[in-house]
Amino acid sequence: LRGCRGRGVVVGTVTLCLAAGWALQTPGGVTLVVPQPNINATVAQNILLSVEYSCRGVATIEWKHVSSWGTTKIVEWKSGNYINISTVYKDRVTTFENGSIQLLNVGVRDAGYYFITVTEEHGTNTYGTIIVNVYEIIYEDLHFVAVLFAFLAAVSAILVCFMWLCNKSLRLFQKKTTHKLTASTTEEIELDTIEC
């Protein structure tokens, strides 16, 4: 009995190892890594939607864009075979063997969610998502600063002119007052001499 048990354990272990090896040998299983799930870009910039997939068989990669304007299929290709790029993205997309795509000259409408689906020939698939935010370069802020600077320069120029006019008026007033004082002083002196 002891000998049979020992053989049964050995046979069971070998069978288990063979089954595990067979399961690992059968094609199937897709892995996908998205290193940068959030991307911030400005208008007219080129962005790379970077992913890395691996599978045992031939994979089909598909990218879709989902935003408030709707869902658009960007590109679909089978590794080593065809590439099917939608007409909207015809001259704006570059595909890479690792599953990544590059979008050229992005606009505000390119903001949203980008979904990648990697499907192996045996039907296994996996998904990934990248969120893209596209910002406009706001020149209005710079415009506001320039207008404010011009306004302050104009106000300071007006104040300088006003101070110059005040200074000129004050000098004229002082001259008239001095002239009147000298005239009245000479009159008093003349009157004093006449009275004497």
C-alpha positions in Angstrom: 0.0 0.0 0.0 2.8 2.4 0.9 4.4 1.8 -2.5 1.2 2.4 -4.4 0.6 5.7 -2.5 4.1 6.9 -3.4 3.6 6.1 -7.1 0.2 7.7 -7.1 1.6 11.0 -5.7 4.4 10.9 -8.2 2.0 10.2 -11.1 -0.4 12.9 -9.9 2.4 15.4 -9.6 3.7 14.6 -13.1 0.2 14.8 -14.5 -0.4 18.2 -12.9 2.9 19.5 -14.2 2.0 18.3 -17.7 -1.4 19.8 -17.6 0.0 23.1 -16.4 2.6 23.0 -19.2 0.0 22.2 -21.8 -2.2 25.1 -20.5 0.8 27.5 -20.9 1.6 26.1 -24.3 -1.8 26.7 -25.8 -2.2 30.0 -27.5 -4.2 32.6 -25.7 -3.8 35.4 -23.3 -3.2 39.0 -24.1 -1.5 41.6 -21.9 -1.7 45.3 -22.3 0.2 48.0 -20.5 -0.7 51.7 -20.7 2.2 53.7 -19.1 0.6 57.1 -19.4 -3.2 57.0 -18.9 -3.6 60.8 -18.8 -2.2 63.2 -21.4 -2.3 67.0 -21.4 -1.6 68.7 -24.7 -2.1 72.1 -26.4 -3.7 72.8 -29.7 -1.5 72.0 -32.8 0.8 69.7 -30.7 1.6 66.0 -31.7 0.8 63.4 -29.0 1.8 59.8 -28.6 -0.8 57.4 -27.2 1.7 54.9 -25.9 0.8 51.3 -25.1 2.6 48.0 -25.1 0.9 44.7 -25.7 2.0 41.1 -25.9 0.2 37.9 -27.0 1.2 34.5 -28.3 -0.8 34.7 -31.6 -1.5 37.4 -34.1 -3.4 40.3 -32.7 -5.8 42.9 -34.1 -5.5 46.3 -32.6 -8.3 48.8 -32.7 -8.4 52.4 -31.4 -11.6 54.4 -30.8 -12.1 58.0 -29.7 -15.1 58.8 -27.5 -16.0 62.4 -26.7 -19.1 64.7 -26.3 -19.2 64.8 -30.1 -19.6 61.0 -30.4 -17.6 57.9 -31.0 -15.2 57.6 -33.8 -13.1 54.6 -34.9 -9.6 55.9 -35.6 -7.7 52.9 -36.8 -7.7 49.1 -36.9 -4.8 46.9 -38.0 -3.6 43.3 -37.7 0.1 43.0 -36.7 2.1 42.4 -39.9 -1.0 42.8 -42.1 -3.4 45.5 -43.2 -3.9 49.0 -41.6 -7.4 50.5 -41.9 -7.4 54.2 -40.9 -10.7 56.1 -40.9 -11.0 59.0 -43.4 -11.2 61.6 -40.5 -7.8 60.6 -39.3 -6.2 59.7 -42.7 -3.2 62.1 -42.6 -3.1 62.5 -38.8 -2.3 59.1 -37.5 0.9 57.0 -37.3 0.7 53.4 -36.1 3.5 51.5 -34.3 4.1 47.7 -33.9 3.7 47.8 -30.1 0.1 49.1 -30.5 0.8 52.8 -29.9 -0.5 55.5 -32.2 0.6 59.1 -32.7 -1.9 61.9 -33.4 -0.6 64.9 -35.3 -1.8 68.4 -35.0 -4.4 67.9 -32.3 -7.3 70.2 -31.8 -9.9 70.8 -29.1 -12.2 68.2 -30.6 -9.4 65.6 -30.1 -10.0 65.8 -26.3 -11.7 62.8 -24.8 -11.3 59.1 -24.1 -9.2 56.9 -26.3 -10.0 53.2 -26.1 -7.7 50.5 -27.4 -8.8 46.9 -27.9 -6.3 44.2 -28.5 -7.9 40.9 -29.8 -6.0 37.7 -30.3 -6.8 35.4 -33.2 -8.3 32.9 -30.8 -10.8 35.4 -29.4 -9.1 36.6 -26.2 -9.0 40.4 -25.9 -8.0 43.1 -23.5 -8.8 46.8 -23.2 -7.0 50.0 -22.3 -8.0 53.7 -21.9 -6.2 57.0 -22.3 -7.7 60.3 -21.3 -6.5 63.2 -23.5 -7.1 66.9 -22.5 -6.4 69.5 -25.2 -6.0 73.1 -24.1 -6.0 76.3 -26.2 -3.2 78.7 -25.8 -5.0 81.7 -24.3 -3.7 84.9 -25.9 -6.5 86.9 -24.2 -4.5 87.0 -21.0 -1.5 88.5 -22.7 -3.8 90.9 -24.6 -5.4 92.0 -21.3 -2.0 92.7 -19.8 -0.9 94.7 -22.9 -4.1 96.8 -22.8 -3.8 97.4 -19.0 -0.2 98.5 -19.5 -1.2 100.9 -22.3 -4.0 102.3 -20.2 -1.6 102.9 -17.2 0.9 104.5 -19.5 -1.8 106.8 -20.9 -3.0 107.7 -17.4 0.5 108.5 -16.2 1.2 110.6 -19.3 -2.1 112.6 -18.6 -1.1 113.0 -15.0 2.4 114.3 -16.0 0.8 116.8 -18.4 -1.7 117.9 -15.7 1.2 118.4 -13.2 3.1 120.4 -15.8 0.1 122.6 -16.4 -0.5 123.1 -12.7 3.2 124.1 -12.2 3.0 126.5 -15.1 -0.2 128.1 -13.8 1.3 128.4 -10.3 4.3 130.2 -11.7 2.1 132.6 -13.7 0.1 133.2 -10.6 3.2 133.9 -8.6 4.5 136.3 -11.2 1.2 138.2 -11.3 1.1 138.3 -7.5 4.7 139.5 -7.3 4.1 142.1 -10.0 1.0 143.4 -8.1 2.9 143.5 -4.9 5.7 145.5 -6.4 3.2 147.9 -8.1 1.2 148.4 -4.9 4.5 148.9 -2.9 5.6 151.6 -5.3 2.2 153.3 -5.1 2.4 153.3 -1.3 5.9 154.7 -1.5 4.7 157.4 -3.9 1.7 158.2 -1.7 3.9 158.4 1.4 6.2 160.8 -0.4 3.3 163.0 -1.6 1.8 163.1 1.9 5.0 164.2 3.4 
